[in-house]
């Protein structure tokens, strides 16, 4: 297993339970959801709905994981052909090993540096990144990667975190502690901006912020509550495993963030304002 695979590996089977889909690896959107699989699927569904993906559009998913989202785009949105980028080699291999396969080209690479040639040469009508952009080395680098891959009038939808209203209330010691906790969670400081700064970063790469939705309570509190319920149902070996300890620590952080509002969870919709007709006239 590569270092990247190990750092970003989440024990989805432990989160989802015996009746769930362990391929999902996001925090989930919990209002109305009764289990992890439903919440994780709903968070992805909101990305696809806001991007307006539909049959005939060229779709790229960044950080596709084990491909649960790729199946969602096909089954619920009618996407018949798409591309996906995934940093972890194990995930790319797992998708390729599916017997029936998916109408998807999956390549291994990062979303905070120029896209690999097999993806970078294309332009996409919609780019989706579910619950992963904050792992980029910086939010600016993530946006710089996405901008040239977005077709004129194309839409980028991603979820990320930003410093919230409660951040200043932490004081210097609390802010320093939070910085180190986020670093342990592989969230670089350069990927966590103030919310008012977000549109400026988007404008800097020639794109336009269309909407920013605050999903903090529906994501953080819901995930924390689900982990608490799963913790009570796990056996001793699983409950004290390294994988579950990592999940429990993430849940405790989410519970604290939901209470303090030091960090907000945002769903961001970005459009390439350049009209298609302008490209045709060049």
N, C-alpha and C positions, 0 to 999 in steps of 0.2 A: 504494500500500500504506500502510495506517495505521501509526502508531508501534507500536500494540499488536501488529499482525500481524508487524511486523519484529522486535520484541523476542522474541516467543515462537515464531518460525518455526524449525522444525527440518527439515533436508534429509532427509526420510524415505527418499527414493529412494536416497541415498548410503548410509544406514544399512542398508536392507533388501537392497540389491543388485538385480541385474537380474531375479532370480526371486522376489523378495519383495514384500510389500505395503507400499509407502511411505507409506500413509495413517496407519500406527501411529506415534505420537509419545510413547512412554513408555520408561523404562529397561529394562523387561522383567524377567521372573523366569526365571532361567536353569537351575536344576537340571533336567536331562532335555531341555533345548531345544538344538537344533543350529544354529539360525539366529535372526536378529533377529525375523522375523515370528512364529515359534513362541513366542519368549520374551515378546514384547509381548502376544500374544494370551493367553498363560498368566497374565500379571499381571492383565489385565482379567478373565479367567475366574474368578480367585480372588475378585475383588470381587463378581462376580455370584453365585457359589456361596455366599459368606458372607452375602450379603443375602437369599438364598433366593428370588431372582426366578423367576417362573413365569407361565404364562398366566393372564390375568385381573387381575394386579396392576398398579397404576399406578406406572410407573417414570419417574424423572427422572435423566438423566445430566448432570452439570456438567462443563464443559470437554470437550465431545464431540469436538473436533478435526474431522477430515475424515470422521468417521462410521463408522470401522471397528468401534468398540465397539457402535454401534447395530445393525450387522449381526450381531454376535455375540449380542447379547441376543435377537434374533429367531431366528437359526438354531439356537442351542444351548439356549436357555432358553425358547423359545416365547412370548416377549413380543410380543403382537400390536399393541400401541399404546403409545407412550411419548412423553415430551417430552425436549428437550435444550436446554441453554444453552451458548453458545459466545461467547467474547469477540471472536474474530477474524472480521472480516467475510468474509475470503476463504474461510474454512472453511464458514461458513453458506451462502455462495453456491455452493460446490462441492457440498454435500449437496443443495441445492435443484435443482441442474442434473443430478443423476443421472436418466437416462431413466425407469427403472422406479420410482424413488422408494422411500422407506421409510415404513412406517406410523408416522411420527414427526413431531411438531411441533418445529421448531428455531427458537429465537429468539436474537437477539444480546444479550448483556449480561454483567455481571460476577457472580461468586459471593461477593463480599465487601461487597455492599451490597444493599438490598432488591430482591427479584426483580422483573423487569418484569411488568406487569399480566397479560400473557397466560399467564404461568407462576405468578406469585405468588398468584393467586386459587384455585389448586388445592391439594390435599393428596395426598401421594404415599405409597404403601406402601413404596417403596424409593427411596433417593437414592444414586447412585454417583458418585464422583469419583476417577478413576484417575490417579495420579501428577501431581497438579496443585494440591492444596490449599495447598502451601507457597508458592505464588505469590500467595496472598491478601495484602492489606496487613497482616493479622494473623490468627492462627488464631482468635482470639476473634470477629473480624468474619465469618470463614467460618462458624463455628458459629452465630452469630446470624442469618445468612442462611438456613441450613438448617433450624433448629429450627421456625419457624412453617410451613414447607412440608411437614413430616413428619406423616403421619397418625398417629392414636393406634395404638400398638403397631407403628409403622413402623420401618424400619431404615435407618440411614445407614452406608455403608461408604466409607472414603476412605483413601488412602495419603498419608503425610506424612513429614517428617523431624523429629528431636528431638535435643537434645544428649545424647550418650552417655557411657559410662563413661570414655572416654579424653579427654573435653573438658578436664577440669581438669589433665590431664597436659601440656597444651600450654603452660601458663604464660601470663602476660599478653601477651607479644609474639605468641605463636602464636595465641592466641584473637583478638587484634585482626586478625591477618592473615586468619584464617578468616572473620571477620565481613565483611571487604572482598571476599574471594573469593565468598562467598555473595551479597553485594549485587550483584556483577557478574553473577551467575547469576540475577538477579531473584528472589532469595529474601530477603524482608525479615526483619530480626532479630525482629520481633514475631510471625513465623510459625514461629519455631524456639524451642520451649520446652524446659525440662527434662522428661524423661519422667514423673516423678512429678506434674508440674503438669498434665499432659494431662487426667486424670479431673476435676480441679477446674474446668478450663475447660468441660468437657462438662456437669458438674453445674450450672454457673452459668447455662446456657441452658435448664435443665429437662429435659435428656436424661440418659441413663445409659450409661456405658461398659460394654460387654458383653465385649469382648475386645480385646487389643492384641498383635499378632504382630510379632516382629522378623524382617524379611526382609533385613537388611543384607547379609549375605554373598551370598545368592542373587540380589540385585539389583546391588549395587555391583561386586563382583568379576566377575560374569558380563558385565555391560555393558562394563567395561574390557577384558576379554579379547576380546570380539567386535570392538570398535573396533580393537584391535591387529591382529587377523586381517584385517579389512577394509582397514586402512591398507596392508598389504602387497600387496593385490590391486588397488588403485586406480591409475589412470593419473595422469600428472603434473599435468594441468590440474585434475582433481577433487581430487587429494591436497593441492594447495596452495591450494585455493579457500577463501574466507572461511567458507563453510558447513561445510566439513570441519574447518577449524581450530577452529571453535566446538565441534564434536563431539569432537575430540581433547582439547581442554582439559577438557571435561566428563568424559571417560573418565579422564584423569589425576587429576582431583579424586576420582572414584569409587574409583580404585585406592588413593589415599591414605586415603580414609575407611574403606575396607574393612580397611586395615592398622591404623589408629590408633583406630578406634571413637569418634572425636571426635563424629561425627554418626551416628545410627542411622536406618534406613529402616523405618517402621512401617506396618502395615496395621491400621486401627482400625475396630471394629464398635461402633456406637452405636444405642441403641433409645430410642424415645419411650415412657416407662413408662406413659403415660396409657392405660388400657384403652378400647376402643371403646365399651363399654356406658356409660361415664361421659359421653361426648359425647352419646349418645342420650337421657340423662336430663336434660340441661341445658335 
